């Protein structure tokens, strides 16, 4: 829902030829909007350990599997809600947030409480393709949330970029790709490309209330279905509705040889 239809107050607005950025406050929630229709980020001002945006929470679905997490990469920072949340929930986790727009990166620090530079999180203004080509770091989780004109850019679901992502995952690492497509054909083409790189199998997480599809890809083996007790333990630890998310998981098995 557009913030114009609520009792929210706009506290920042910036317009240029290509886009418009707005920040809105409503109660204890602050949100970043692109072009008045795309909710990019949302935080609870008084509780950094809570993520109010259900898409953000779904993007953290890999945490339900209780795998080691020491370093996280965010490709596309937005307001930095996930970095702020990790910093509050798991201060030992280190992370890199790579954001192409200097303006968005500045807003993340000035308005959305992105972790301080002295901490374990870095906010880098860079093209994610250039960054991956220049670093040897490997990540336990890579979250790719990038869009152009309200869809996932073609290069994000290209074999070269996906291969670069795979090369920067730890052996048990997980890539989470927020896939936004205009058609079934586009989504099919994207999933086909993902399978060329992650041929051990992928897991899909749909969202009935949004037009995005989350793709969870691993370099070595398809993710096992978590046990009920594991889901409950992880829900308590992270404050995310993993039991409900697990019901929406759909696994695409490894490529048959």
C-alpha positions as CSV (number, residue, x, y, z in Angstrom):
1,X,0.0,0.0,0.0
2,X,1.3,3.4,-0.9
3,X,2.2,5.5,2.2
4,X,0.0,8.3,0.8
5,X,-3.0,6.2,1.8
6,X,-2.0,6.0,5.5
7,X,-1.3,8.4,8.3
8,X,2.5,8.3,7.5
9,X,4.6,11.4,7.3
10,X,7.2,12.0,4.6
11,X,10.5,13.0,6.2
12,X,12.7,13.0,3.1
13,X,12.1,13.2,-0.7
14,X,14.6,13.3,-3.5
15,X,13.8,13.3,-7.3
16,X,15.9,13.0,-10.4
17,X,15.4,12.2,-14.0
18,X,15.1,8.4,-13.5
19,X,13.6,8.0,-10.1
20,X,12.1,9.3,-6.9
21,X,13.2,8.4,-3.3
22,X,11.0,8.9,-0.3
23,X,11.3,8.1,3.4
24,X,8.2,7.8,5.5
25,X,7.6,7.5,9.2
26,X,4.5,6.0,10.7
27,X,4.5,5.3,14.4
28,X,7.7,3.4,15.2
29,X,8.1,2.3,11.6
30,X,10.4,4.0,9.0
31,X,10.2,3.0,5.3
32,X,12.2,3.7,2.1
33,X,10.1,3.9,-1.1
34,X,11.2,4.0,-4.8
35,X,9.0,5.8,-7.3
36,X,6.1,5.7,-4.8
37,X,5.3,2.1,-5.4
38,X,8.3,0.0,-4.4
39,X,8.8,-0.6,-0.7
40,X,12.6,-1.0,-0.6
41,X,13.2,-1.1,3.2
42,X,11.4,-0.9,6.5
43,X,12.6,-0.9,10.0
44,X,11.2,-0.6,13.6
45,X,12.9,2.5,15.0
46,X,12.8,1.3,18.5
47,X,13.7,-2.4,17.9
48,X,16.6,-3.1,15.6
49,X,16.2,-6.9,16.3
50,X,12.8,-6.9,14.5
51,X,12.2,-7.0,10.8
52,X,8.7,-5.7,9.9
53,X,8.9,-6.4,6.2
54,X,7.8,-10.0,5.4
55,X,9.9,-10.1,2.2
56,X,13.0,-9.3,4.3
57,X,12.1,-12.0,6.7
58,X,11.6,-14.5,3.9
59,X,15.0,-13.7,2.4
60,X,16.5,-14.9,5.7
61,X,14.8,-18.3,5.3
62,X,18.3,-20.1,5.0
63,X,18.7,-19.5,8.8
64,X,16.0,-22.1,9.4
65,X,18.6,-24.8,8.3
66,X,20.9,-24.0,11.3
67,X,24.0,-23.9,9.1
68,X,27.1,-21.9,10.2
69,X,26.9,-18.2,9.5
70,X,30.0,-16.1,10.0
71,X,29.9,-13.7,7.0
72,X,27.1,-12.3,4.9
73,X,27.0,-10.5,1.6
74,X,24.1,-8.2,0.6
75,X,24.0,-7.3,-3.1
76,X,21.7,-4.3,-3.0
77,X,21.6,-2.6,0.4
78,X,18.5,-0.4,0.3
79,X,18.0,1.0,3.7
80,X,20.2,-1.7,5.2
81,X,17.4,-3.2,7.3
82,X,18.9,-6.7,7.1
83,X,22.4,-5.5,8.1
84,X,20.9,-3.6,11.1
85,X,19.0,-6.7,12.1
86,X,22.0,-9.0,11.9
87,X,24.0,-6.5,13.9
88,X,21.4,-6.6,16.7
89,X,20.6,-10.3,16.6
90,X,24.1,-11.7,15.9
91,X,26.8,-9.1,16.6
92,X,29.5,-11.7,15.8
93,X,28.4,-12.1,12.2
94,X,30.4,-9.9,9.8
95,X,28.9,-8.6,6.6
96,X,29.4,-6.6,3.4
97,X,26.6,-4.6,1.9
98,X,27.3,-3.5,-1.7
99,X,25.1,-0.7,-3.0
100,X,25.4,0.9,-6.4
101,X,23.7,4.2,-5.5
102,X,25.7,6.6,-3.4
103,X,22.4,8.3,-2.4
104,X,20.8,5.1,-1.1
105,X,24.0,4.2,0.8
106,X,24.0,7.7,2.4
107,X,20.3,7.3,3.4
108,X,21.0,3.9,4.9
109,X,23.5,5.5,7.3
110,X,21.7,8.7,8.0
111,X,18.1,7.5,8.3
112,X,18.1,3.7,8.8
113,X,20.8,3.1,11.4
114,X,23.1,1.1,9.2
115,X,25.8,-0.4,11.6
116,X,28.6,2.0,12.4
117,X,31.8,1.8,10.3
118,X,33.8,0.7,13.4
119,X,31.7,-2.5,13.6
120,X,31.7,-5.8,11.7
121,X,29.6,-4.5,8.7
122,X,30.9,-2.6,5.7
123,X,28.8,-0.5,3.4
124,X,30.5,-0.3,0.0
125,X,29.4,1.9,-2.9
126,X,30.2,-0.3,-5.9
127,X,28.8,-2.4,-8.7
128,X,28.4,-5.9,-7.3
129,X,29.9,-7.4,-10.5
130,X,33.1,-5.3,-10.0
131,X,33.2,-6.1,-6.3
132,X,33.0,-9.9,-6.8
133,X,35.7,-9.7,-9.5
134,X,38.0,-7.9,-7.1
135,X,37.6,-9.9,-3.8
136,X,38.6,-13.3,-2.7
137,X,36.1,-13.3,0.2
138,X,33.7,-16.2,0.6
139,X,30.3,-16.0,2.3
140,X,28.0,-18.3,4.1
141,X,25.0,-16.3,2.8
142,X,24.7,-14.1,-0.2
143,X,21.5,-12.2,-0.6
144,X,21.0,-10.7,-4.1
145,X,18.1,-8.3,-4.2
146,X,18.5,-6.1,-7.3
147,X,15.9,-4.6,-9.6
148,X,15.7,-2.3,-12.6
149,X,12.4,-1.0,-13.7
150,X,10.7,-3.3,-11.2
151,X,12.2,-6.5,-12.5
152,X,15.4,-8.5,-12.0
153,X,18.0,-7.4,-14.5
154,X,19.0,-10.0,-17.1
155,X,22.6,-10.0,-16.0
156,X,21.7,-11.1,-12.5
157,X,20.3,-14.4,-13.9
158,X,23.1,-14.8,-16.4
159,X,25.5,-17.8,-16.1
160,X,28.6,-15.6,-15.8
161,X,27.3,-13.6,-12.8
162,X,25.8,-16.7,-11.1
163,X,29.1,-18.5,-11.5
164,X,30.9,-15.6,-9.8
165,X,28.4,-15.9,-7.0
166,X,28.9,-19.6,-6.7
167,X,32.7,-19.1,-6.5
168,X,32.3,-16.8,-3.5
169,X,30.2,-19.2,-1.4
170,X,31.7,-21.3,1.3
171,X,31.2,-25.1,0.9
172,X,27.9,-25.0,2.8
173,X,27.0,-21.5,1.6
174,X,23.6,-20.4,0.3
175,X,22.7,-17.9,-2.4
176,X,19.3,-16.2,-2.0
177,X,18.1,-14.5,-5.2
178,X,15.0,-12.3,-5.1
179,X,13.6,-13.0,-8.5
180,X,11.1,-10.6,-10.0
181,X,9.8,-11.4,-13.5
182,X,7.1,-10.0,-15.8
183,X,6.1,-13.4,-17.2
184,X,6.2,-17.1,-16.6
185,X,8.5,-17.4,-19.6
186,X,11.0,-14.9,-18.0
187,X,10.9,-16.8,-14.7
188,X,11.4,-20.1,-16.5
189,X,14.5,-18.7,-18.4
190,X,15.9,-17.4,-15.2
191,X,15.5,-20.7,-13.4
192,X,17.0,-22.6,-16.3
193,X,20.1,-20.4,-16.1
194,X,20.3,-20.9,-12.3
195,X,20.2,-24.6,-12.8
196,X,23.2,-24.4,-15.2
197,X,25.3,-23.2,-12.4
198,X,23.7,-24.7,-9.3
199,X,23.0,-28.2,-10.7
200,X,23.0,-29.9,-7.3
201,X,19.4,-28.6,-6.9
202,X,17.6,-25.4,-5.9
203,X,14.8,-24.6,-3.4
204,X,12.0,-22.1,-4.2
205,X,10.1,-20.0,-1.8
206,X,7.1,-18.2,-3.2
207,X,5.2,-15.4,-1.6
208,X,1.4,-15.4,-2.2
209,X,1.1,-11.7,-1.3
210,X,4.0,-10.4,-3.6
211,X,5.1,-10.9,-7.2
212,X,8.6,-12.2,-6.3
213,X,10.1,-15.6,-6.0
214,X,13.0,-16.4,-3.7
215,X,15.5,-18.9,-5.1
216,X,17.8,-20.7,-2.6
217,X,20.8,-22.2,-4.4
218,X,23.7,-24.2,-2.9
219,X,26.9,-25.3,-4.6
220,X,27.1,-28.9,-3.4
221,X,23.7,-30.4,-2.3
222,X,20.1,-29.5,-2.1
223,X,18.9,-28.2,1.3
224,X,17.4,-30.9,3.5
225,X,13.9,-30.4,5.0
226,X,14.5,-29.1,8.5
227,X,13.0,-31.0,11.4
228,X,10.2,-29.4,13.5
229,X,12.4,-29.0,16.6
230,X,15.1,-27.3,14.5
231,X,12.5,-24.8,13.1
232,X,11.2,-24.1,16.6
233,X,14.7,-23.5,17.9
234,X,15.6,-21.2,15.1
235,X,12.4,-19.3,15.4
236,X,13.2,-18.6,19.0
237,X,16.7,-17.6,18.1
238,X,16.0,-15.3,15.2
239,X,12.4,-14.2,15.7
240,X,11.3,-15.3,12.2
241,X,8.3,-17.5,11.4
242,X,10.4,-20.4,9.9
243,X,7.7,-23.0,10.4
244,X,5.3,-21.1,8.2
245,X,8.0,-20.4,5.6
246,X,9.1,-24.1,5.6
247,X,5.6,-25.1,4.4
248,X,6.1,-22.9,1.3
249,X,9.5,-24.4,0.3
250,X,9.5,-26.3,-3.1
251,X,12.6,-28.3,-4.0
252,X,13.8,-28.8,-7.5
253,X,16.1,-31.9,-7.3
254,X,19.6,-32.3,-8.8
255,X,20.0,-32.6,-12.6
256,X,19.7,-36.2,-13.6
257,X,22.8,-37.6,-15.2
